[in-house]
């Protein structure tokens, strides 16, 4: 099983996973990798997967050999903008199928960025969550955290969840909300507890 992957997850929805996917695709392409992109599930799809389509276009610009279709990149597409367990209705999400898709994409790349849905405990099935998918894929994680007030709690909970499963991860602050207040109301805690603070926009 090819495991040259990075799984992009976040503390919640609307934190910047797709933006982070773009940053990491460009980062690894600059490192000389033939990059690929995989978003196993996208919800809120009307005509086509918005995030998946944008990232597929970018990936093919960075790696012209990534000659795949949108249904390969986003195999499960649901109309309802909700957690996959809710959005899928009666559809069963086949984890073995997703593993096969992941391996298939490695025919066209040598490093695969995988974008999750929502946060770590977003359910795919009633007893299977995004964090379980990460473990199934045996992928290291880039945890994206917001800069808004109240984000410390969500960040700590997500980090504890990853540590409890022994999943290797780095975390990155997406400095896009409460930017004026971040240095006063949030940053001091991170400075007091972390040896290194990573900002998504400083990725190079």
N, C-alpha and C positions, 0 to 999 in steps of 0.2 A: 504494500500500500504506500503510495507516494504521500509524504507528509510535509512537504515544503509549503506550508500554509500559514495564514494568519487569520484568525477569526475576529471580526470587528463586532463588538457588542457595546452596550452602554448601560447607564444606570436607569434609563427609562426611554420612552419614545420621544421623538423630537429633540434629541440631544446632539445629533450630528453624525450618525453612523455612515450615511452616504457620503457626506463631506469628508469624513475620515477615510472612507474607502478610496476616494479620489486622491487624497494626500498620500496614502500608502501605495496605491498603484503607481503614482509618479515617482515616489521614493525608490521602490524596488526596480522600476524600469531604469532609473538613473544608475542603479547599482549594477546594471547589466543583465537583469533577469528578463526572461520572456514572460510577462505577467498575464494572469488570467483572473477572471472575476466570476463569483458564484453567489447568488442570493437564493437560497433554497425555497423561501416562501416570501411572497409579497402580497399584502392585503391592500384594499382600497383601489383595486385595479378596475378601471372602466373599459377603456379601449385597449390599452397596453400597459405593461408595468412601467411606471414613470421612472422610478429610481433605477431599476434594472436596465432599462433601455438606454438611459444616459450613461451608465457605467459601462455597458457593452460597447457603446460608440467610442468612449474614451479608451477602453482597453484595446480595441482594434486599431486605434490610432497609435497607441504605444507598442502594440505587438500585432502586426498585420497577419501573423500566422494563427491568430486566435479566430479561426474561421468557423464559428458556431452560430446557432440561431438563438433568439431570445428565449424560446422554450427550453433550451438546454441550460441557459444561464439562470432562468427563473422557472423551474419546473412546476411549482405550485403557485397559482395565481387565483386570488379570491376577491370578489367585488366589495364585500363588506369591510370597512376600515375598522377592524377589531382584532383581538388576539386570534392567532390561527385556529385554536380550538373552537372558537365561536364562529369565525368567518368561514370555516370549511364546511359547515353544515354536516351532511352525512358522509362526506368524503373522508376516507382514511388516509392519513399521511404515512406513506410507506418509507420507513427509515432505510431499509436496504436499497430501495430505489434511489434515494438521495446519495447513499454511499457510492452507488454505481455511477451516478451523474458526476459526482466529484472526481472519481477516477477517470471517467471519460474526458473531462475537461483537461486533464493532464496530457492528453494527446496533443494539445495545442499550446501548452505553456509549461514553464518549469517552476513557477511560483504562483500560488492561487490565493487571492484575497476573498474571504468568505464573509458576507454581511448577514448578520442575524436580523431578527425582528423584535423590536422592543428591547426589554431588558432580560436578565438572566432567567427569571422565573416566569417568563411569558409561556403559557402552555401551548403545545402542539397537539397533544392528546391529554386526557384528564390526568394521566400519570407520567407524562413525558414533557420536559421543558427545554427551553433553549440551552440551558446549562448541560442537560443530558446530551443534546446534539453535539455540543462542543466536545464532550468526553467521547462520544461515538467517533467523531472525526479525529480525535487525538491531536487537536490543534492548540497551539499557544494563542493567547488572547491579547488584543489591544482593547482595554476598557476605556471608553470615552465618557468623561464626566463633564457636567455643565459648570458654569461659573455663577449661576444664580443663587440667591439667598435660599438656604435650606438644602443645598446640595451636599453638604458634608455628611449628613445622615445617610443619604442614598449611596454615596460613594463608599462609606465604611461598610454598609451592609453588602454591597456588591463585592467588595474586596474580601470580606469574610466568607462569602459564599464560594468564591474562587479558591481561596486558601483551604477551605474545608474539603474540597474535592482534589486538592493538590494539582490544580491547573496552573501552569506557568502563565504569568501575565505581566504586562506593563500598563500603566494608566496615564491618560493624557487629558489635560484640561482643554476643553473647547471654549475659549474665551469669547463668548458672543452675547451673553446676557448679563445684566447688572455690571457691565464692565467698569462703570465709574465707581461702584461701591466694592468691587471684588477685593481689591487690595486691603480694604479696611475691615470688611465683615467676614470674609472667607479665607483669604490667603494666610493670615496669621496662624491658623490652626495647622495648615499643611506645612508651613515653615517650621513649626514647633515639633512636628511628628515625622517628617519625611526627610531623608538625606538628599533626595533629588526630586524636583518638580518638573514634569514634562508638559509642555504646551503643544497642542496639535499644530498650531501655525508655525512653530519653530522646527518642525520635522524637515530635515534635509539630508 
